[in-house]
Amino acid sequence: MEIAFVLAIVAVLFVARAFKIVPQQHAWVIERLGRYDRSLPPGLHVLVPFVDRVAYKHSLKEIPLDVPSQVCITKDNTQLTVDGILYFQVTDAMRASYGSSNFIVAITQLAQTTLRSVIGRMELDKTFEERDAINASVVSALDEAALNWGVKVLRYEIKDLTPPAEILRSMQAQITAEREKRALIAASEGRRQEQINIATGEREAAIARSEGEKQADINKAQGEAAAITAVADATADAIRKIADAIQAPGGDQAVQLKVAEKAVDAYAQLAQKNNTMIVPGNMSEVGGLIGTAMALMKGGKP
């Protein structure tokens, strides 16, 4: 009974050591009698009990690695505390097992030294602007060295860049001054645009007024010209009619009668408008005019 129990235990141990199931996205390194034999991919595998053993187990997934913060010195001798995170993936289980005693520590240390070297070639202001360039430089240096460790460095991201408090205060003062400068420039540009708009409006208004005055003068001149033309046409028409009337029978007598009437009216007006009575030098002229007018009215001849 005891022998059967011992045999059962041995059988269980044998099966447990002989059959191994590797999960997906994992790789196990097998050593046979202390020497590397093979790497097991995902699935069921049979090992030789007490001869083969699983020496290392690696995950083939993308692994984030927090790189501890460190103080870096920039090109302009400014201290800068940098904190980042690294993403890598095991691509060769055998090299990851035997290429380095601890590839995670190796990657971390190399990331820190590379980061110090890259930032040491930049000025402080450039470190804030060139994050992508810093990340790319770190990834390039790490990826080349990590090939011997069976690791692929995918990317590196800077989480935080912290300068000293004095630098932060000076940067804040610089930003404040820059914003005030931009505000003053914007205000001056606004005033300049306002003056331009006012001048443009006044110029357009003056042009409009001058155009209106010009058009009014043109209209007035055209009206006066039309009036003069109308008066001239009426006068010419009247003269033609008078001329036609003179040429008609009895026209001469009508003209003489009209002239006599005008002369008598003129003398009458002179007598009414002046305190002194104006008497013609030759009274026979008045009488002659009156006689002529009376004779014409009676149908006689002068």
Beta strands, then each sheet from edge to edge (+ up, - down):
strand 1: 19-22
strand 2: 26-32
strand 3: 35-40
strand 4: 43-46
strand 5: 52-59
strand 6: 63-73
strand 7: 79-90
strand 8: 151-162
sheet 1: 1+ 4-
sheet 2: 3+ 2- 5+
sheet 3: 6+ 7- 8+
end
